[in-house]
Amino acid sequence: MQELITSYIIQSKECKLVGLGKFTRTTVHAEQDIVNKRMLPPSTEIVFTTREEKISDELIKYIADKKKIDPSEALTLIKKWCAETKAKLKNGEEILLQPLGILKKGALGNILFHTENSPLFFVPVAAERVIHKNSEHSVLVGDKETTSSVMNQFYHVEETNKKSNAWKIFAIILLLIALVLLFFYFYGYPISLSSFGSHMKVVPQTPTPTYTIQ
């Protein structure tokens, strides 16, 4: 009976056992591990909750089909197993549901379920992305995922700003050098009206006569 109940828990999404608790199976879908360049396989998790007052109808049908008996007889066998299991747990015994885990009594008298490390039917596989030139693809920046076009635009704007700032700084430096040179020039040569224009004296020449008087 114990093996059949364990088999049903593995195959079904939910299994209710009166007086013990309810087993719920959840599936974690496969997902991509971008950092380690691999694809993680799907996994299954069994969750156990206590204080159940019913027995799953599908479990009754499953036991009846496997044992070739009437559903009423299957219900009686399941109730008997649940009562015996609950008594064993109260006495401190552990119930092994191979390969799912172990049912045991907790410190407060409640029933606990400790899962075993289930065998890995699927293992992670390498999944490195093939990136085509000039094509948009997802990239991981820190712990956030974005696209290549967004990052290219970000770096292009940042590079343009750096070049613009570099030219501004260069122009300011040239302006400061020019102002310093002008300061020292006018400091050595005070400003006056005579300092502007040419200092050479121009003597006008007498033009030669173009005709003679007779």
C-alpha angles and dihedrals in degrees: 000000000000092000092049092050091049090049090052092050090054094050101040133064093227137021123184118199117186115238093007113059147260128288117209123188119209127185125217109207124228114274137185121254100207096180095055093034096236143111116242115219124237115270137198127225126195115210121194125201125182135223101056119168100184141062120227112254091217090055090056091052091046094053092044091053094046095047095036092234137124119279090244091057090046090052091052092050092049093049090049092051092048092051093047092046092050090051091050091050091051089054090055098258122141123229114214115211098188122237097003103061145267134302113213142160116266128221091261093049094259125128117257131191120210114194121220125224099269117217115264108245088175126039130197114273131204112265110174114171121240107224117201120208115267091004123127115245139161119268132186115233109185104311095333128088120220138152131272093238091057092049093046090052091047093052092043092055091044092050091048090051091050092052092047092049091048092055091047092052091047092051092049091051091051090049092051091049091050092049091050092050091049090049093054092044095054091040089062095038112041116217117257136149090252091058090067122075130013122319095204115113115231116212112198115229124227109247119235115252114260095204141020129230115234 
